[in-house]
Amino acid sequence: MSTLTLGNATVGYAVEGDGTPLLLFHGTTMSRTGWDMVRPELPGSYQYVMVEFPGSGESSMPEGPIETADLVVQALAVMDHLGIERFHVAGYSLGAVAALATAAAAPARVISCTSLCGWATTDARMKFTFGLWRQLIATSPELFMRYAVADGFTAGAIAAMEPMLEAVVAMGAPTIAPGSDAQLDLDERIDLSGVLGSITSPTLIIGGEQDRWVDVSHSHALGQAIAGSRVETLPFGHLVIQEGAAAVAALLHAHVSASA
């Protein structure tokens, strides 16, 4: 694990592997480990660069509201620091927003972009949901984890995990990032509608057919807004990054390989 000082902020990041450079953005409440179930499923050789959002992992707490542009600036600064000029980028949930914003801000550097459970503009239901997340986390991280498991996984996954659900909750609650409230504040304000037209790299959009937090219609809307993009849907909920890790890896690897 490494850190980079950028102004008053400390940006945490990790680099693993050698090969095709792939910048990975995690989701809200997570850290650099957010893609840990997908990465082992990816064939081929990758140099993974995992940048942590403000208040996650080794990154410092934000001094004020987080903006999408902040996430892009920090990620590009890490890539500059590592001497990586061109790269592929993929993001999950809020990380998908960051990935899309990075592709829009640095089209000459982004070889391909992948959005997993992403969206362009937060709707009223999502805003209400993110507000509920904030209240649950403030009340009890364990209570939030119970809700996340119940709503984030499909019924089949919950049935399969039933003997170990209490352990899942107990292990997950301490991992909720200290900066989650600030990240959720950003989730409530997302609006990429003005920049999607600037994305020129091949873009893969993956949505969860049973996603209760970011409805799959948002993936289809992204597909309509980003020229030449491709939309794929998987039969999972928002936690597809865990429940459908192998399927996500297969789609991501095929997209990166075709875009190289």
PyMOL commands that set and color helices and strands:
alter all, ss='L'
color gray80, all
select helices_A, chain A and resi 32-35+39-41+68-82+94-105+124-139+141-152+155-175+180-187+196-198+217-225+240-243+245-259
alter helices_A, ss='H'
color red, helices_A
select strands_A, chain A and resi 2-6+9-16+20-25+46-51+87-92+110-116+203-208+230-234
alter strands_A, ss='S'
color yellow, strands_A
deselect
rebuild
show_as cartoon
